Structures are given as structure tokens and as C-alpha cells.
Amino acid sequence: LGYSGLGYAYYFSGDFGKAKENFEHALSLKPDFVESLSGLGWVYMQEGEYDHAGRKFSDALNIDPQNIDSHLGLGWVYLNQSDSENSRKEFEFVKSTAPELAESYYGLGTLELSNNDFENAVLLLDESLRLNPNNIFAYLFKGYAYYRQGEYSAAESAFQSALKIQPHFYEALIGIGDIRVTRYELETGMD
């Protein structure tokens, strides 16, 4: 359906309102169109409406239980709702079904970071970056995983890698600032 394609075009350009309109119009024409249900789920994710997003991803999975995009979306919904067990289940499903997709490793790495398992977070984020070396957020989270372990040089290297891709990536600049403050406090005994 053309409206679903327009929905994704608007979604990826950052116009979530227009994306939502097009996905909803596509669903008014064909209520069981999995791509539009999943697309609408991603829009709700961007809006922080995790319950609505979860329902749309679940609706899509009721029609197509193998839909990778909806499993991935549901993994992020659960992660944002602090449901580690179900988040892991969804990301692991994607990883086992489509091991070539960086997104499952990125999701699992982010989950491990949120669970304070920094070593596994780094391993999973490294795998994500091997598959998609342009994910600035994977570098960011890898940097914070190193930072939380006290490995400041490795953390700074990860933040710098993100900045090579996007030079004004604010979050990576903050990470470097955090490292400099921490190093200063350690050197001067001001912790």
C-alpha cells in the first residue's frame, strides 16, 4: 500500500505526525497490514507511548508471528518499560532468526548496559558495530559501558568514534566531558 510507504518516508524524515496519518490511513483500507501496524508502533515509540506501541507490535505479530520488525519493536517497548525478561526474549528471537541484523545485538547490548552488565554490553555492542559500523548510539552506549567500568581511555575512544561519524553528536561530547571531570577528580582527590 502506498500510504504505508509514505508513512515510512515521513517516519524516517522525522515527521511522526504525517507518518501516523499515513499509517492510519493505510490501516483504514487494510486493517491487517502488518507493515502499517509495525510502522505505527514505531511512531508511538518515538512519542513515548509505549503501551500503544506494544499493542501495535502485538497486533502485527498476531497476524505474522515471525515479523522481525515487530519483534524488534516489542523488544524496545519492553526495555523502555523496564521488563528485561521480555525484552531479552524479543531481541534473542530476532538474533536467532536474523543473525545478520545489527539491531538485535544493539538492543541486547543496551539491555545489558541498563542491567549494569558492562562487559556483556561491550561484547554485544561490538558485534552490533561489526554489522553496522555507523550506529552512533552503539558507540555512545559502548563508551558509557567502558566509563562505568573505569576504563576511561576505551570510553573516550568509543565516544570519539561516534564523533567521527557525527561531529556534533551532543551526547558523545557530554561523555567526553564526563571523562575529563572524572579524571580531574581522581587526579586531585576530589571525588
Disulfide bonds with the S-S distance in Angstrom:
none
